[in-house]
Amino acid sequence: MKVKKIKKSILIIGLGKFGRYLALKMQDFGNQVMVVDKEEAESQKLATKIDDIFIGDCTNEEVLKSLGVTDFDICFVTIGENFESSITITMLLKKLGAKYTVVKTGSELQSELLRKIGADEIIYPEKELAEKLALKYHTGQSMKSYLELNKDYSIIEMEVPQKWIGSSLMELDLRKKFGLNIIAIKNSNSVNVVPEPVESFREGDVIVVVGQHSTILKYIS
């Protein structure tokens, strides 16, 4: 059965590097994307790649009204270098009835202020990238990818620990002993999703594991 792709209507305000990358990727996924920047020079960088480009200052309420913000599924505010503008635009988006606002920030203090004025989601890309890089190189690059579920739990893609090679999931009993769940085993030939208890680990396997950060780090540090 094919999964139907749901296209979204996306508004992106602010065309620095982050905003441009976001706009192009959202369009690649098949979404309807409008980008806005007050500087024509920034807008021109996407002129041949994004169909719907608007030049205007979104700190002006009338400009935002003209865009019809309630028609967009998600409104992104990616003006990280001008926090005053980010606050103003976020407040106006909420006032005008935006369905969901995602705001790029550059510090914890900014994040707190944005939450107080009603931002639905806050992204802090520099911090998130730094945390992932720190963990990757702290573990000797045995970690391939990392998704934080909350402050205690993560999903991590990692090389199988040497001491597990040759043993099966049943023998290791990771769920009972350590609260770890192996949800996939990958190798050069295939991906085994939800492996059987008798599945044994082999040299070169990459596993996808869910569990507490502290417990997983014991095996990859």
Steps between C-alpha positions, in 0.01 A plus 500: 500500500637839402501776759339815368730800527335798663613829351514798729484872446816656643595862569868576566590848622870584483740380232834453662679173424277303737180642351616431144596140575170446679299646211672284239466181703133561581435557130696184412255312722217627282363771725366836389756755620491878523814684610518858626789734566521876522822504298460451127859376469428207734180413316679496167720212620193277471338670202559208263424228757192612695190616314329698776729778625384816676713801588377683807561585866302253711537712813228707331162354593344604170765307307426183698125548453551520124670159505196328652689326779199293604522315168838348586537174690835610643663842528877499551680806634868456416641847577754379754728803475231756588324387814285812534353432156446134588300596810291755313421263214418212735261717700331622182467148361325386819280811500397437139410137568794303359436128548851398605812713539856369506767754595879478464692629799860547605497469879316352796385844613348569160329162513337585834369831369363341182315236703342772711362681196350183358742340254379144441848361441849640538805375312856565609701349212847600618445339841343185353782456250766559767342242732485238225860565393622487859330166556622358169865582559483420870400146402778461244249532216335168585174696517348556154191704584313620805144604580415631846150393608509693829756595763554134595438286190645484148497301181859441389644335190837352591755235416432179686728476809781250452400304809154434352629344176407131477228527765126507432243741634360221713840425654577863574148566635559874460143607565473324835852574624551855375169629362643515147289419196664409168252609232715430193824335390669626184783358296631549147234271354179571688307666780330270749220693668382360837751211501411161645638403845722234340667756272874512565722805455777488241812703429405816312139511623346837580215499751218741579441503874248675726581561865633735763789723391712398797456127436571521126811711559650217707522298182616761253736715710 
